[in-house]
Amino acid sequence: MFDSLSDRLGGVFDKLRGRGALKEQDVRDAMREVRIALLEADVALPVVRRFVDQVTEKAVGQSVLKSVTPGQQVVKIVNDALVEMLGGEETVGLTLDARPPVVIMMVGLQGSGKTTTTGKLARLIREKHGKKPMMASLDVNRPAAQEQLAVLGEQTGVATLPIIQGQQPVDIARRALQAAKLQAIDVLLLDTAGRLHVDQQLMDEMKAVSEISEPTETLLVVDSLTGQDAVNVAQSFSGEIDLTGVVLTRMDGDARGGAALSMRAVTGKPIKFAGTGEKIDAIEPFHPKRVAGRILGMGDIVSIVEKAAETVEAEEAERMAERMAKGQFDMNDLRSQLRQMQKMGGLGVLAGMMPGMKKAKQAMQSSGMDDRVLLRMDAIIGSMTPKERGNPALLNAKRKRRIASGSGTQVQDVNKLLKMHQEMTKAMKQIKKMGGLKGLGQLFGKGGMDAAMPGLGGPGQGGSMPGLGGPGGPPDLSNFLKK
């Protein structure tokens, strides 16, 4: 979603970093380009004005212009302002520790993804928070809306309120509350009706349901692809209903991202979740600091670690760690790693989250390199015999031709995979020489991340990777790599 904005801002800041000293006019010229980039990204005009004024005021100070790295300092100021625009340092989650049943009321326009988001949140509450949720559909206007929620309940293993035809939203809410109390439900999610546009009838219905259910959370679901319309909808709802947060859907789309950047500033309510796809598990907490890092090309290491924690099986991780420590790495291990990358979102997603990988991601796209590469590699390894996977040294010209034919690839593709495996095997042996993962952590500890991996840090951070220890001390990479 933020690719276009990220490219524009990256070009502006590359110019600043390339200069040894900055004048006030240089900063003002850069801020003018930032202003244009934000407006083209469909960010609300009042938000853009406030953002640019705030950054300019801080960036033209003598402490910045006369610092050793003025360009980096300006980028850091922009990063901090961007984090503030998106909601600040801390992530705001759901309030689930109130007296049960905790009621979460989902509101929004028709077509915003409200019902699907209700199912996603119910699954998240059950699996991540260990609570017992129940869903109830109050949408009596849209055909099959109640049936859709019932299907989502079956998919996620979450109870749904039985449907009684002809019952009105307020009566359904009252019945849902009674059922939740009788069944010892921890969290009750109410999927309210939507409209094609905001009208008074919709607002009156929302208010009546709110009075009956007394929700702890009232979440506005907004389609981020609708741009400034999303901001207008949010303003309309926040003026009538006491919202506690916003959920942005379709954040994986190719819209310009202005709705996400404007929402917090316009409504004053935190963005709590972001929908990142159609699958039932494609929802994640909205982290302002991480999103800002992605926009400015600083990466999001923490999200990569979290994705790994969600997809890696503990036993497989233990086995892999032991083999790495011994310097062992065969084709079965490589296949396991390739499949792991697919589970975590593929090459594009991972490259977009790595610090300093923006240009590498662009190069991958321009050369036609995508997740099909992973599938081809997996097919090549699948065409090998178990003996060949365990000992790639057996692969002679005849065997390579057989493998290429069996996987629908070329012999040169097989050779590329073998070369990649050889390089990774060398890396494993180097780790073994340093004493395994512990030794690698000690190596980084001698000079910190800066000494071992310069240039991967964020602006003004001395090169330290975001999320892996700041300039105040070296990160514990041995624990990080084990995880």
C-alpha positions in Angstrom: 0.0 0.0 0.0 2.7 2.5 0.9 5.1 1.6 -1.9 4.5 4.7 -4.0 4.9 7.0 -0.9 7.9 5.1 0.3 9.6 5.5 -3.1 8.9 9.3 -3.2 10.2 9.9 0.3 13.2 7.7 -0.3 14.2 9.8 -3.3 13.9 13.0 -1.2 15.9 11.7 1.7 18.6 10.2 -0.5 19.3 13.7 -1.7 19.6 15.0 1.9 21.9 12.1 3.0 24.2 12.7 0.1 25.2 16.2 1.3 27.8 16.8 3.9 26.1 20.0 5.2 22.6 21.4 4.9 21.3 24.9 4.7 17.8 26.0 5.9 16.7 26.3 2.3 17.7 22.7 1.6 15.5 21.5 4.4 12.6 23.7 3.2 12.9 22.4 -0.4 12.9 18.8 0.9 9.8 19.5 3.0 8.1 20.9 0.0 8.7 17.6 -1.8 7.5 15.7 1.2 4.3 17.8 1.2 3.7 16.9 -2.4 4.4 13.2 -1.8 1.9 13.1 1.1 -0.8 14.9 -0.9 -0.3 12.5 -3.8 -0.7 9.7 -1.3 -4.2 11.1 -0.6 -3.4 12.2 3.0 -5.9 14.8 4.2 -4.7 18.4 3.6 -5.0 19.6 7.3 -3.0 16.6 8.4 -0.3 17.3 5.7 0.0 21.0 6.8 0.3 20.1 10.4 2.9 17.4 9.7 5.1 19.5 7.4 5.0 22.5 9.8 6.0 20.3 12.7 8.9 18.7 10.9 10.2 21.9 9.4 10.2 23.7 12.8 12.4 21.0 14.3 14.6 20.4 11.2 15.7 23.9 10.7 17.2 24.2 14.2 20.9 24.8 14.6 21.4 21.5 16.4 20.3 19.7 13.3 21.9 21.8 10.5 25.3 21.8 12.3 25.3 18.2 13.4 27.7 15.6 12.0 25.0 13.9 9.9 22.3 16.6 9.3 20.6 14.5 6.6 20.1 11.5 8.9 18.9 13.8 11.6 16.2 15.2 9.3 15.1 11.7 8.4 14.9 10.8 12.1 12.7 13.9 12.8 10.4 12.8 9.9 10.2 9.3 11.3 9.3 10.5 14.7 6.6 12.8 13.3 5.3 9.9 11.2 5.0 7.7 14.2 3.1 10.4 16.0 0.8 10.9 13.1 0.0 7.2 13.1 -0.8 7.1 16.8 2.4 7.2 18.8 5.0 4.7 20.1 2.6 2.3 21.8 0.2 -0.2 20.2 -3.3 0.1 21.5 -5.0 -3.3 21.9 -8.4 -4.5 22.8 -9.8 -4.1 26.4 -10.7 -7.6 27.3 -10.2 -7.7 31.1 -13.6 -6.0 31.9 -16.5 -8.0 33.5 -17.7 -10.6 31.1 -19.3 -10.7 28.7 -17.1 -8.0 27.2 -19.0 -6.5 24.3 -17.3 -5.5 21.1 -19.6 -3.6 18.6 -18.4 -3.6 15.0 -19.7 -0.6 12.9 -19.1 0.7 9.4 -20.5 1.0 5.9 -21.7 -1.9 3.8 -18.8 -3.5 1.9 -16.1 -2.4 4.3 -15.3 -5.9 5.3 -17.1 -5.7 8.7 -18.4 -9.3 8.8 -15.1 -10.9 7.8 -13.2 -8.7 10.3 -15.6 -9.8 13.0 -14.7 -13.4 12.2 -11.0 -12.6 12.2 -11.1 -10.8 15.5 -13.1 -13.7 17.1 -10.4 -16.1 16.0 -7.7 -13.8 17.3 -9.4 -13.4 20.7 -9.8 -17.2 21.0 -6.3 -18.3 19.9 -4.1 -15.4 21.1 -5.9 -14.3 24.2 -7.4 -17.6 25.3 -10.9 -16.1 25.7 -14.2 -17.7 24.8 -15.9 -15.5 22.2 -19.3 -15.6 20.5 -20.5 -13.7 17.4 -23.9 -12.4 16.7 -25.1 -10.8 13.4 -27.4 -7.8 13.7 -27.4 -7.2 9.9 -31.0 -7.9 8.8 -30.7 -5.7 5.7 -28.0 -7.4 3.6 -29.0 -10.7 2.1 -27.3 -13.7 3.7 -25.3 -11.5 6.0 -26.3 -13.6 9.1 -25.5 -16.8 7.2 -22.1 -15.5 6.2 -21.2 -14.9 9.9 -22.5 -18.4 10.8 -20.1 -19.9 8.1 -17.2 -17.9 9.5 -18.1 -19.2 13.0 -17.8 -22.8 11.6 -14.4 -22.0 10.0 -13.0 -20.5 13.1 -14.6 -22.7 15.7 -16.4 -19.8 17.3 -20.0 -20.0 18.5 -22.6 -17.8 16.7 -26.0 -16.8 17.9 -28.8 -18.9 16.2 -30.7 -17.0 13.5 -34.3 -16.1 14.1 -35.9 -14.7 10.9 -37.6 -11.4 11.2 -36.0 -10.3 14.5 -34.8 -6.7 14.6 -31.2 -5.6 15.6 -32.1 -4.3 19.1 -33.9 -7.6 19.9 -31.0 -9.6 18.5 -28.5 -7.7 20.7 -30.7 -8.3 23.8 -30.9 -12.0 23.0 -27.2 -12.2 22.3 -26.4 -10.7 25.7 -28.7 -13.2 27.5 -27.1 -16.1 25.6 -23.6 -14.9 26.4 -24.3 -14.8 30.1 -26.0 -18.2 30.1 -23.1 -19.8 28.2 -20.3 -18.1 30.2 -19.0 -16.3 27.1 -16.0 -14.0 27.7 -16.3 -11.8 24.7 -19.4 -11.0 22.6 -18.9 -9.5 19.1 -21.8 -7.8 17.6 -21.7 -7.4 13.8 -24.0 -4.5 13.1 -25.7 -3.6 9.8 -24.1 -1.3 7.3 -25.4 1.0 4.6 -24.1 2.2 1.3 -23.7 5.6 2.8 -24.0 7.3 6.2 -27.7 8.1 7.0 -29.6 9.0 10.1 -31.5 5.7 10.2 -28.1 3.9 10.4 -26.9 6.1 13.2 -30.1 5.8 15.2 -29.9 2.0 14.9 -26.2 2.0 16.1 -27.1 4.2 19.1 -30.0 2.0 20.1 -27.8 -1.2 20.0 -25.1 0.6 21.9 -27.6 1.6 24.7 -28.7 -2.0 25.0 -25.3 -3.7 24.9 -23.1 -1.1 26.6 -20.0 -2.1 24.5 -16.5 -1.9 26.0 -15.2 -1.5 22.5 -16.8 0.1 19.5 -14.6 -0.5 16.4 -15.2 1.3 13.1 -14.2 -0.9 10.2 -13.0 1.1 7.2 -11.9 0.0 3.8 -8.5 1.7 3.3 -8.8 1.5 -0.5 -11.6 4.2 -0.5 -9.0 6.9 0.3 -10.4 10.2 1.4 -13.9 8.7 1.5 -12.7 6.5 4.4 -11.7 9.6 6.3 -15.1 11.3 5.7 -16.9 8.1 6.9 -14.7 8.0 10.0 -15.6 11.7 10.8 -19.3 11.0 10.4 -19.3 8.0 12.7 -17.0 9.6 15.3 -19.4 12.6 15.5 -22.4 10.4 16.3 -21.0 7.3 18.2 -18.4 7.0 20.9 -15.8 5.0 19.0 -12.8 3.4 20.8 -10.8 2.5 17.7 -10.5 1.9 14.0 -9.8 -1.3 11.9 -8.4 -0.7 8.5 -9.2 -3.5 6.0 -7.4 -4.3 2.7 -4.1 -2.9 3.8 -2.5 -5.3 1.4 -4.1 -3.5 -1.5 -2.4 -1.0 -3.9 -4.2 2.2 -2.7 -2.1 5.2 -1.9 -2.3 4.8 1.9 -3.6 8.3 2.7 -6.6 6.9 4.7 -4.2 5.1 7.1 -2.0 8.2 7.6 -5.0 10.5 8.1 -7.3 8.3 10.2 -5.7 8.8 13.6 -5.2 12.6 13.2 -8.7 13.2 11.9 -10.7 11.0 14.4 -8.4 11.1 17.4 -9.0 7.4 17.8 -6.3 4.8 17.5 -6.0 2.4 14.6 -6.1 -0.9 16.4 -5.9 -3.5 13.7 -5.1 -3.9 10.0 -6.6 -6.4 7.7 -3.8 -7.8 5.4 -5.7 -10.3 3.2 -8.7 -12.4 2.6 -7.7 -15.4 4.8 -9.2 -15.7 8.2 -5.8 -15.2 9.9 -4.9 -12.2 7.8 -5.3 -9.5 10.5 -2.6 -8.0 12.7 -2.3 -5.3 15.4 -1.5 -1.9 14.0 2.0 -0.8 15.1 2.6 2.9 14.3 6.4 2.6 14.8 6.7 -0.4 12.5 4.5 1.0 9.8 6.6 4.2 9.8 9.7 2.1 9.5 8.3 0.3 6.5 7.3 3.6 4.8 10.8 5.1 5.3 12.6 1.9 4.2 14.0 1.2 7.7 12.5 -2.3 7.9 10.4 -4.1 10.4 12.6 -6.8 12.0 10.2 -7.3 14.9 7.3 -8.3 12.6 9.6 -10.8 10.9 10.4 -12.4 14.2 6.7 -12.5 15.1 5.8 -14.1 11.8 8.5 -16.7 12.4 7.2 -17.4 15.9 3.7 -18.0 14.5 4.7 -20.3 11.6 7.8 -22.2 12.8 7.1 -25.5 14.6 9.1 -25.8 17.8 10.4 -29.2 17.1 11.6 -28.3 13.6 13.3 -25.1 15.0 15.1 -27.2 17.6 16.3 -29.7 15.0 17.4 -27.0 12.6 19.3 -25.1 15.4 21.2 -28.3 16.3 22.2 -29.0 12.7 23.3 -25.4 12.2 25.4 -25.5 15.3 27.1 -28.6 13.9 27.7 -27.0 10.5 25.3 -29.5 8.8 22.9 -28.3 6.1 21.5 -30.6 3.4 18.8 -30.2 0.8 16.1 -31.3 3.2 17.1 -28.3 5.4 17.1 -26.0 2.5 13.6 -27.2 1.5 12.4 -26.6 5.0 13.7 -23.0 4.9 12.1 -22.3 1.5 8.7 -23.5 2.8 9.2 -21.4 5.9 9.7 -18.3 3.7 6.5 -19.1 1.9 4.5 -19.4 5.1 5.9 -16.1 6.3 4.6 -14.3 3.2 7.2 -14.9 0.5 10.1 -13.0 -0.8 8.3 -9.7 -1.4 6.9 -9.5 2.1 10.1 -10.4 3.8 12.2 -8.0 1.6 9.9 -5.2 2.4 10.4 -5.7 6.1 14.2 -5.9 6.0 16.2 -2.7 6.8 17.8 -1.3 3.7 16.1 -3.8 1.4 13.9 -1.4 -0.5 16.2 -1.2 -3.5 16.7 -5.0 -3.4 13.0 -5.5 -3.5 12.7 -3.2 -6.5 15.4 -5.1 -8.3 13.6 -8.4 -7.6 10.4 -7.0 -9.1 12.1 -5.5 -12.2 13.9 -8.8 -12.9 10.7 -10.8 -12.6 11.9 -12.6 -9.5 8.9 -13.5 -7.3 7.5 -16.2 -5.1 7.4 -18.6 -8.0 11.2 -18.9 -7.6 10.5 -20.5 -4.2 8.0 -22.9 -5.8 10.5 -23.9 -8.6 13.3 -24.5 -6.0 10.9 -26.7 -4.0 10.0 -28.6 -7.2 13.7 -29.2 -8.0 14.4 -30.6 -4.5 11.2 -32.7 -4.7 12.5 -34.3 -7.9 15.6 -35.5 -6.1 15.8 -38.9 -4.4 16.0 -39.0 -0.6 19.7 -40.1 -0.9 20.4 -37.1 -3.2 18.7 -34.7 -0.9 20.9 -36.0 2.0 24.1 -35.8 -0.1 24.0 -33.3 -2.9 27.6 -34.2 -3.9 26.1 -37.2 -5.7 24.5 -35.0 -8.3 26.4 -35.5 -11.6 25.3 -34.3 -15.1 23.0 -37.2 -15.7 21.2 -36.9 -12.4 20.8 -33.1 -12.9 19.2 -33.7 -16.3 16.7 -36.1 -14.7 15.9 -33.7 -11.9 15.4 -30.8 -14.3 13.1 -32.9 -16.5 11.1 -34.1 -13.4 10.7 -30.6 -12.0 9.9 -28.8 -15.3 13.0 -26.7 -15.1 16.4 -26.3 -16.8 19.7 -27.8 -15.8 21.0 -24.3 -15.1 18.2 -23.8 -12.6 19.4 -27.0 -10.8 23.0 -25.6 -10.8 21.8 -22.3 -9.4 20.1 -24.1 -6.5 23.1 -26.2 -5.8 25.3 -23.1 -5.8 23.0 -21.5 -3.3 23.1 -24.5 -1.1 26.9 -24.5 -1.2 27.0 -20.9 -0.1 24.6 -21.6 2.8 26.7 -24.6 3.8 29.8 -22.5 3.9 28.0 -20.0 6.1 26.9 -22.8 8.5 30.5 -24.0 8.7 31.7 -20.5 9.5 29.1 -20.4 12.4 30.5 -23.7 13.6 34.0 -22.3 13.6 32.9 -19.4 15.7 31.5 -21.8 18.3 27.9 -22.1 16.9 25.2 -19.6 17.5 26.6 -18.5 20.9 29.9 -17.6 19.2 28.1 -15.6 16.5 26.3 -13.6 19.3 29.7 -13.0 20.9 31.1 -11.7 17.6 28.4 -9.2 17.3 28.8 -8.3 21.0 32.4 -7.2 20.5 31.5 -4.2 18.4 27.7 -4.3 18.5 25.5 -4.6 15.4 27.2 -1.5 13.9 30.6 -3.2 13.6 29.2 -6.4 12.0 26.4 -5.0 9.8 27.0 -1.3 9.1 24.5 0.8 7.3 21.4 -1.3 8.2 20.2 1.0 10.9 17.6 3.7 11.0 18.2 7.4 10.8 20.1 8.8 13.7 20.4 5.4 15.3 24.1 4.8 14.7 23.4 1.9 12.4 21.6 -0.2 14.9 18.9 -2.4 13.6 15.4 -1.3 14.8 14.1 -3.8 17.3 17.5 -5.5 17.9 19.1 -3.3 20.5 19.7 0.4 20.2 22.9 2.5 20.3 22.9 2.1 24.1 24.1 -1.6 24.0 24.7 -4.6 21.7 21.8 -6.9 21.0 21.7 -10.5 22.2 21.9 -12.1 18.8 22.4 -15.6 20.0 19.0 -15.7 21.6 17.5 -13.9 18.5 18.9 -16.4 16.1 17.8 -19.3 18.2 14.2 -17.9 18.2 
